[in-house]
Amino acid sequence: MADILAKLGLDKLERAVLYGAIIALLLAVLTRSIYFEHAWFAFLFRLLHVVSGVMWVGLLWYFNFVQIPSMPKIPDDQKPAVSKVIAPTALFWFRWAALATVVTGLLLALMNGYLMHALTFSGTGAARLIGIGMWLGLVMAANVWFVIWPNQQKALGLVEASADEKKAAARIAMLTSRVNTMLSIPMLYFMVAAQNLASS
């Protein structure tokens, strides 16, 4: 079985992602769930928003539930494997997924006509609920780009910093990541509530 999967190229991540997209497209064609109207394009941006959000929050939770608690248990001679290889790659996808989530979310809100109502809390029902989720997401994304990433660059030695600066930067990045983990719970609540608890 492993040989068959390897021959299909599933040992390469990009091939697995490509095959997943092809399967989705084929199934969408077979079920006639693709049509070139406004509603379908809004759905497409919602799908992209959800996919990038899964990547973003998934990595946020990976950092907080797996990597950060595991680091003290890793022998010092093995820590560079995490700090020099795994963490920089995970942070690359983390920060760009955050940006993609924000951009697709704002475009979706614009396409569906509730962007200003949501951001200004001038709407009711779903617009008010999604607005709360949007603002929490915007704060979290700002934390990623303007606090976590600059401090992680110092902590991981990607930019010049003294030992004391690295230690302080690592603590700021970790605490801000914990803030984002905390905010992710109400953010997800309000994103889902806007779709399921409000009628307008």
N, C-alpha and C positions, 0 to 999 in steps of 0.2 A: 504494500500500500504506500509506504513512504517513497519507494522508487517511482511509482506512478505520479504521486503528488510533486516530486522533485522534477520529473520530466515536464510537468505542466508549468514549471517555473515558480511554484508556490514557496520555494525557499527564498524568493525575493519579495520583499514587502510591496514594491511598486506593482508587481505582477498580481499579487493578491487583491490590491486596491483596484487595479484595472479590471480584473475579472469580476469583482463585486459590482462595479459600475456597469459593466456589460450585462450582467445578470439582471440588475435593477432595470436597465433600459429595455431588455427583451421582455421581462415580465410586465413592464409598464405598457409596452406596445401590445402585447397579447391581451392585456386586460383593458385596453383602450383608455388608459388613465393619463395619456398625454394629449393635450389639445392646446393650440396656440392662442390662448385668450388671457386676459388680465388675471383671472382667478388662478390659472395654472402657473403663471409666472410668479404670482404672490406665493403660491404653494412652494415653488422651487426655491425662492428666497427663504421661506420658513424652513424648508428641509436643510438648506445650507447653513442657516442660523443654528438649527438643532445639532447638526453634525459638528460644526466648529465649537459649539458650546459643550458638547460631550467631550471633545478633545481637551478643551480648556479646563473644565471642572474636573474631568478625569485626571489630568496631570496635577492640578491643584491638590486633589485628594491623594494622589500617589505621593506627592512630596510630603504631605502632612500625616498620612496614615502609614506610609511605608518608609520612605527615604530618611526623613528627619529622625524618627524614632529608632531606625536601624543603625544610623551612623556611629553612635557610641559603642555598639556591639561589634563593629568591624575593626579588626586589627589595624594598627597604624600603617603598616606596610602595604595594606590592601586598599586603603582609603583613596589613593590617587586614581584607582580605576573608576571610582564614583565621581570624584571631583574633577577629573581631567577628561573623562569620556562620557559617562552617563549623564551627569548633571548638565553640562553645556548643551548636549543634544536635546534633552528634555526641556530645558529652558528656551531653546530655539522654538520648538513646537508650541510650548506654553504661551510665549508672548505673542506669536503670530496667530495662534488660535484665539487668543483674547481679542486681538484687533479684528480678526475675521468675524467673530461673534458680534462685536459692536457694529461693524459696518453693515453686515447683513441684517441685523436687527433694526438699525435705523432706516435702511432702505425698505425693509418690509413694512415698518410703521408708516413711512412716507407713501408707499404704494397703496396701502390700505386706508390712508387718509386720517390716521389718528396720531401722527407724530407730535404735532404741537399740543394737542389736547393732553397727550400722555406726559410730555415733558414739563408742561406748565400746570398739571393737575387741574386743568379747567374742564376736563371731561368727566363723565360719570361711568359707573359700571366697569366694563372691561378696560376702557381707556385709563381710568384711575388706577386700577390694579396693575395693568401692564406698565404704567408710568412709574409706580413704586419699584417694580422689578427692573425697569430700565435704568433708573437712577442708581440702584444698588449695583447693577452691572457696570455702569459707567465709573463709579467709584472704584470698583474692583479692578477694572481695566487700567485706570489711572495709577492705582497702586502697583500693578504689574510693570508698567512701562517707566514710571517715574520714581518708584521706591525699590521694588524688589529687584528688577533687572540691573539698575546701576549698582546696587549694593552687592548683588551676586557676582557681578563682574570683578569687584574688588575681592570678595571672599574667595572666589575661585582662581584668583591670580590672572585673570584675563586683562586686567589693567594694573598699572603700577600702584602698589599700596604697601605700607609698612605692616608688620605683623599685628600691631595693635589696631590699625585701621581695618585689616582683614577680619579680625575677631569682632570688632564693633559692627562692621558691615554685615557679617554673617548673622549676628543677633537681630539687627534691624530687619534684614530680609526675612528671617524666620518669623519674627513677631508680626510683620506685615502680612506674611503668608497665612498666619493663623487668623488675622483679622479677616482676610479674604475667605478663609474656610468658614468662619462664623457668618459672614455676610452671604455666602453662597446658599445657606439654608433658607433665609427669608427671600432671597432673590428667586430661587427655584420655586418657592411656594407661590409668590405673586405671578411669576410667569405662567405657571400651570393654572393658577386660580383664574387668571384673565381668560383662559381658554375654556374653563370648565365650570366656574361658579358665577360668572356674570353674563347677562344676556345682551348687553349693549355697551 
